[in-house]
């Protein structure tokens, strides 16, 4: 099997985030964890921005957009690669309009912008980057047509895309994260996935499954607060971690990676 390039130090320099809007309490959700506390969510978002800055990133903060309850989850609207940006077509109808403002922002940084066209749908929360290879989860939000379009775009710029079938999981990165050095953290759901056999795999317990969505940024790993087992497991592999409280975003299916576009 072809070996993919795995970057040893892909330093990120910027991130785009969007301030949560008051309507986030109406956000999409698959679990009943209660209504988010808006004031507390704003504080957690500020702490998230501070963590990104501690990792050396310049953070572009977009204003709250009351038109779209889920608009703080900017990751789903675009894939930012070293060679091009790709505007997605989110799988939830209520989120499709979010891409307009994101494209305007990205145009300040990318000359080459591609677009996923209907009937293809893609949430970038379903895409995990490993060097020049992008694993694409086929989910309720990302269909095969969208994944095929994304793969063709990646191929045009010398990159590769590989589809991964999901079963009962919102997004690929809900239960799987690449933290560099050929290492994946994952829930049991992915342990037997043939695509990931070549990686060093760290299993996150079912009780702490939410922490499988952790984020590597410039030699640090952001880990959600409240999951000590996951944090200890990641640190046991030699990683420095930063704990971030995202409890209010978890209530509407959001995790650490969802809240920013890193490039």
Secondary structure in CASP SS format (residue, H / E / C, confidence):
PFRMAT SS
TARGET T0000
AUTHOR 0000-0000-0000
METHOD secondary structure of the structure
MODEL  1
X C 1.00
X C 1.00
X C 1.00
X C 1.00
X C 1.00
X C 1.00
X C 1.00
X C 1.00
X C 1.00
X C 1.00
X C 1.00
X C 1.00
X C 1.00
X E 1.00
X E 1.00
X E 1.00
X E 1.00
X E 1.00
X C 1.00
X C 1.00
X C 1.00
X H 1.00
X H 1.00
X H 1.00
X H 1.00
X H 1.00
X C 1.00
X C 1.00
X C 1.00
X C 1.00
X C 1.00
X C 1.00
X C 1.00
X C 1.00
X C 1.00
X C 1.00
X C 1.00
X H 1.00
X H 1.00
X H 1.00
X H 1.00
X H 1.00
X H 1.00
X H 1.00
X H 1.00
X H 1.00
X H 1.00
X H 1.00
X H 1.00
X H 1.00
X H 1.00
X H 1.00
X H 1.00
X H 1.00
X C 1.00
X C 1.00
X C 1.00
X E 1.00
X E 1.00
X E 1.00
X E 1.00
X E 1.00
X C 1.00
X C 1.00
X C 1.00
X C 1.00
X C 1.00
X C 1.00
X C 1.00
X C 1.00
X C 1.00
X C 1.00
X C 1.00
X H 1.00
X H 1.00
X H 1.00
X H 1.00
X E 1.00
X E 1.00
X E 1.00
X C 1.00
X C 1.00
X C 1.00
X C 1.00
X E 1.00
X E 1.00
X E 1.00
X C 1.00
X C 1.00
X C 1.00
X C 1.00
X C 1.00
X H 1.00
X H 1.00
X H 1.00
X H 1.00
X H 1.00
X H 1.00
X H 1.00
X H 1.00
X H 1.00
X H 1.00
X H 1.00
X H 1.00
X H 1.00
X H 1.00
X C 1.00
X C 1.00
X C 1.00
X C 1.00
X C 1.00
X C 1.00
X E 1.00
X E 1.00
X E 1.00
X C 1.00
X C 1.00
X C 1.00
X C 1.00
X C 1.00
X C 1.00
X C 1.00
X C 1.00
X H 1.00
X H 1.00
X H 1.00
X E 1.00
X E 1.00
X E 1.00
X E 1.00
X C 1.00
X C 1.00
X E 1.00
X E 1.00
X E 1.00
X E 1.00
X E 1.00
X E 1.00
X C 1.00
X C 1.00
X C 1.00
X C 1.00
X C 1.00
X H 1.00
X H 1.00
X H 1.00
X H 1.00
X H 1.00
X H 1.00
X H 1.00
X H 1.00
X H 1.00
X H 1.00
X H 1.00
X H 1.00
X H 1.00
X C 1.00
X C 1.00
X C 1.00
X E 1.00
X E 1.00
X E 1.00
X E 1.00
X E 1.00
X E 1.00
X C 1.00
X C 1.00
X C 1.00
X C 1.00
X C 1.00
X C 1.00
X H 1.00
X H 1.00
X H 1.00
X C 1.00
X E 1.00
X E 1.00
X E 1.00
X C 1.00
X C 1.00
X C 1.00
X C 1.00
X E 1.00
X E 1.00
X E 1.00
X E 1.00
X C 1.00
X H 1.00
X H 1.00
X H 1.00
X C 1.00
X C 1.00
X C 1.00
X H 1.00
X H 1.00
X H 1.00
X C 1.00
X C 1.00
X C 1.00
X E 1.00
X E 1.00
X E 1.00
X E 1.00
X C 1.00
X C 1.00
X H 1.00
X H 1.00
X H 1.00
X H 1.00
X H 1.00
X H 1.00
X H 1.00
X C 1.00
X C 1.00
X E 1.00
X E 1.00
X E 1.00
X C 1.00
X C 1.00
X E 1.00
X E 1.00
X E 1.00
X E 1.00
X E 1.00
X C 1.00
X C 1.00
X C 1.00
X H 1.00
X H 1.00
X H 1.00
X H 1.00
X H 1.00
X H 1.00
X H 1.00
X H 1.00
X H 1.00
X C 1.00
X C 1.00
X C 1.00
X E 1.00
X E 1.00
X E 1.00
X E 1.00
X E 1.00
X C 1.00
X C 1.00
X H 1.00
X H 1.00
X H 1.00
X H 1.00
X C 1.00
X C 1.00
X C 1.00
X C 1.00
X C 1.00
X C 1.00
X H 1.00
X H 1.00
X H 1.00
X C 1.00
X E 1.00
X E 1.00
X C 1.00
END
